[in-house]
Amino acid sequence: MIIFTDHSLLKLRQRNIPKKLVIETVNNPDCEGRGHSERKACFKKFGKLFLKVVYKNEGGDIVIITQHWVAKINN
């Protein structure tokens, strides 16, 4: 199951990112990397930009921490 934190939902609205793009990025990333601590990052290209999604695995769930657009993949 994919769970969105309150912070990630706020950032979705502020950055006008459709939730379905986050889900698509997590389910079918172009590239994956590591974040801070136990966090992971995945990237998927949409148009000219990459969507970066930061998440962590908790039990059997994927917990979305945040997401934002980036011009290039940079861990």
Residue frames as a rotation matrix with the C-alpha (Angstrom) as fourth column:
MET 1
0.580 0.814 0.000 0.00
0.814 -0.580 0.000 0.00
0.000 0.000 -1.000 0.00
ILE 2
-0.484 -0.670 0.562 1.18
0.639 -0.710 -0.296 3.54
0.598 0.216 0.772 -0.73
ILE 3
0.437 0.555 -0.708 0.61
0.893 -0.365 0.265 5.98
-0.112 -0.748 -0.654 2.14
PHE 4
-0.019 -0.380 0.925 1.00
0.429 -0.838 -0.336 9.75
0.903 0.391 0.179 1.81
THR 5
-0.485 -0.192 -0.853 2.15
0.866 -0.239 -0.439 11.69
-0.119 -0.952 0.282 4.88
ASP 6
0.593 0.683 -0.426 0.42
0.643 -0.721 -0.260 14.97
-0.485 -0.120 -0.866 5.72
HIS 7
-0.012 -0.702 -0.712 3.58
-0.140 -0.704 0.697 16.76
-0.990 0.108 -0.090 4.59
SER 8
-0.845 -0.336 0.416 3.58
0.316 0.313 0.896 15.03
-0.431 0.888 -0.159 1.20
LEU 9
0.002 0.928 0.373 -0.10
0.996 0.031 -0.083 15.87
-0.089 0.372 -0.924 0.66
LEU 10
0.569 0.118 -0.814 0.61
0.265 -0.963 0.045 19.53
-0.779 -0.241 -0.579 1.46
LYS 11
-0.400 -0.828 -0.393 3.51
-0.219 -0.330 0.918 19.58
-0.890 0.453 -0.049 -1.01
LEU 12
-0.543 0.324 0.775 1.34
0.792 0.503 0.346 17.91
-0.278 0.802 -0.529 -3.69
ARG 13
0.544 0.839 -0.013 -1.08
0.808 -0.528 -0.260 20.83
-0.226 0.131 -0.965 -3.45
GLN 14
0.474 -0.408 -0.781 1.59
-0.026 -0.893 0.450 23.53
-0.880 -0.193 -0.434 -3.22
ARG 15
-0.546 -0.818 -0.182 3.56
-0.293 -0.017 0.956 22.15
-0.785 0.576 -0.230 -6.18
ASN 16
0.291 0.803 -0.520 0.49
-0.833 -0.055 -0.550 21.17
-0.470 0.593 0.654 -8.21
ILE 17
-0.751 -0.551 -0.364 1.70
-0.649 0.717 0.255 17.59
0.121 0.428 -0.896 -8.68
PRO 18
0.319 0.905 -0.282 -0.99
-0.806 0.416 0.421 14.99
0.498 0.093 0.862 -9.44
LYS 19
0.205 -0.154 0.966 -1.01
-0.791 0.555 0.257 12.10
-0.576 -0.817 -0.008 -6.97
LYS 20
0.930 0.215 0.299 -1.16
-0.017 0.836 -0.548 9.63
-0.368 0.504 0.781 -9.87
LEU 21
0.631 -0.768 -0.107 2.28
-0.342 -0.152 -0.927 10.81
0.696 0.622 -0.359 -11.09
VAL 22
-0.075 -0.621 0.780 3.77
-0.997 0.021 -0.080 10.05
0.033 -0.784 -0.620 -7.67
ILE 23
0.453 0.333 0.827 2.21
-0.438 0.891 -0.120 6.59
-0.777 -0.308 0.550 -7.70
GLU 24
0.993 -0.101 -0.055 3.47
-0.010 0.396 -0.918 5.98
0.114 0.913 0.393 -11.25
THR 25
0.311 -0.937 0.157 6.98
-0.716 -0.340 -0.610 7.10
0.625 0.077 -0.777 -10.24
VAL 26
-0.085 -0.302 0.950 7.09
-0.914 0.404 0.047 4.75
-0.397 -0.864 -0.310 -7.25
ASN 27
0.584 0.437 0.684 5.66
-0.211 0.895 -0.392 1.80
-0.784 0.084 0.615 -9.19
ASN 28
0.686 -0.308 0.659 7.76
0.717 0.437 -0.543 2.28
-0.120 0.845 0.520 -12.33
PRO 29
0.644 -0.462 -0.610 10.80
-0.126 -0.851 0.511 4.53
-0.755 -0.252 -0.606 -11.71
ASP 30
0.874 -0.466 -0.137 13.39
-0.167 -0.024 -0.986 5.41
0.456 0.885 -0.098 -14.34
CYS 31
-0.216 -0.973 -0.085 16.06
0.007 0.086 -0.996 5.49
0.976 -0.216 -0.012 -11.64
GLU 32
0.862 0.449 -0.237 16.35
0.221 0.087 0.971 4.79
0.456 -0.889 -0.024 -7.90
GLY 33
-0.206 -0.939 0.275 18.73
-0.042 -0.272 -0.961 6.08
0.978 -0.210 0.017 -5.26
ARG 34
-0.079 0.101 -0.992 19.21
0.938 0.343 -0.040 6.40
0.336 -0.934 -0.122 -1.54
GLY 35
0.435 0.259 0.862 18.15
-0.029 -0.953 0.302 9.28
0.900 -0.157 -0.407 0.66
HIS 36
-0.407 -0.530 0.744 18.99
-0.738 -0.290 -0.610 10.19
0.539 -0.797 -0.272 4.23
SER 37
-0.343 0.237 0.909 18.65
-0.792 0.448 -0.415 7.52
-0.506 -0.862 0.035 6.88
GLU 38
-0.551 0.218 0.805 16.31
0.273 0.959 -0.073 4.76
-0.788 0.179 -0.588 5.71
ARG 39
0.404 0.742 -0.535 14.76
-0.256 -0.470 -0.845 6.94
-0.878 0.478 0.000 3.03
LYS 40
-0.375 -0.424 0.824 14.93
0.704 0.448 0.551 6.14
-0.603 0.787 0.130 -0.65
ALA 41
-0.110 0.320 -0.941 14.44
-0.472 -0.850 -0.234 8.29
-0.875 0.419 0.245 -3.73
CYS 42
-0.236 0.054 0.970 13.06
0.760 0.632 0.149 7.40
-0.605 0.773 -0.190 -7.13
PHE 43
-0.468 -0.051 -0.882 12.86
-0.360 -0.901 0.243 9.43
-0.807 0.431 0.403 -10.31
LYS 44
-0.082 0.427 0.900 10.70
0.841 0.514 -0.167 9.38
-0.534 0.744 -0.402 -13.42
LYS 45
-0.919 -0.315 -0.237 10.85
0.130 -0.810 0.572 11.73
-0.372 0.495 0.785 -16.38
PHE 46
0.197 0.961 0.192 7.70
0.842 -0.066 -0.536 13.58
-0.502 0.268 -0.822 -17.38
GLY 47
0.975 0.100 0.198 8.32
0.200 -0.783 -0.589 15.97
0.097 0.614 -0.783 -20.25
LYS 48
0.359 -0.886 0.292 11.53
-0.121 -0.355 -0.927 17.93
0.925 0.298 -0.235 -19.63
LEU 49
-0.109 -0.361 0.926 11.65
-0.925 -0.304 -0.228 17.38
0.364 -0.882 -0.301 -15.85
PHE 50
-0.525 -0.082 -0.847 12.07
0.173 0.964 -0.201 14.46
0.833 -0.252 -0.492 -13.49
LEU 51
0.543 0.658 0.522 9.72
-0.540 -0.202 0.817 13.86
0.643 -0.726 0.245 -10.61
LYS 52
-0.631 -0.738 -0.238 11.72
-0.182 0.439 -0.880 12.98
0.754 -0.512 -0.411 -7.50
VAL 53
0.580 0.807 0.112 9.82
-0.394 0.158 0.905 11.04
0.713 -0.569 0.410 -4.85
VAL 54
-0.645 -0.728 0.232 11.33
-0.523 0.199 -0.829 10.49
0.558 -0.656 -0.509 -1.41
TYR 55
0.524 0.850 -0.056 9.85
-0.606 0.418 0.677 7.58
0.599 -0.320 0.734 0.52
LYS 56
-0.608 -0.657 0.446 10.54
-0.794 0.480 -0.374 4.90
0.032 -0.581 -0.813 3.09
ASN 57
-0.187 0.499 -0.846 9.44
-0.107 0.846 0.522 1.31
0.977 0.188 -0.104 3.50
GLU 58
-0.617 0.098 0.781 7.50
-0.786 -0.131 -0.605 0.76
0.043 -0.987 0.158 6.69
GLY 59
-0.048 0.545 0.837 6.28
-0.281 0.797 -0.535 -2.76
-0.959 -0.261 0.115 7.26
GLY 60
-0.301 -0.001 0.954 4.87
0.779 0.576 0.247 -3.76
-0.549 0.817 -0.173 3.89
ASP 61
0.734 0.679 0.001 3.88
0.593 -0.640 -0.489 -0.20
-0.331 0.360 -0.872 3.00
ILE 62
-0.383 -0.737 0.557 5.55
0.857 -0.508 -0.083 2.58
0.344 0.445 0.827 1.03
VAL 63
0.453 0.473 -0.755 5.30
0.747 -0.664 0.032 5.87
-0.486 -0.579 -0.655 2.93
ILE 64
0.201 -0.306 0.931 5.71
0.753 -0.560 -0.346 8.95
0.627 0.770 0.118 0.72
ILE 65
-0.142 -0.371 -0.918 7.71
0.876 -0.479 0.058 11.67
-0.461 -0.795 0.393 2.49
THR 66
0.179 0.178 -0.968 7.81
-0.197 -0.957 -0.212 14.35
-0.964 0.229 -0.136 -0.23
GLN 67
0.116 -0.130 0.985 8.05
0.916 0.398 -0.055 14.92
-0.385 0.908 0.165 -3.97
HIS 68
0.418 0.012 -0.908 9.27
-0.147 -0.986 -0.081 17.68
-0.896 0.168 -0.411 -6.26
TRP 69
0.968 -0.065 0.244 10.38
0.251 0.129 -0.959 18.42
0.031 0.989 0.141 -9.81
VAL 70
0.247 -0.944 -0.219 14.10
-0.020 -0.230 0.973 18.40
-0.969 -0.236 -0.076 -10.67
ALA 71
0.574 -0.089 -0.814 15.93
-0.782 -0.354 -0.513 19.19
-0.243 0.931 -0.273 -13.90
LYS 72
0.004 -0.615 -0.788 18.36
-0.595 0.632 -0.497 16.30
0.804 0.471 -0.364 -13.53
ILE 73
0.817 0.238 -0.525 18.81
0.187 0.753 0.631 13.19
0.546 -0.614 0.570 -11.43
ASN 74
-0.213 -0.860 0.463 20.92
-0.371 -0.368 -0.853 14.06
0.904 -0.353 -0.241 -8.42
ASN 75
0.472 0.355 -0.807 21.06
0.540 0.606 0.584 11.91
0.696 -0.712 0.094 -5.28
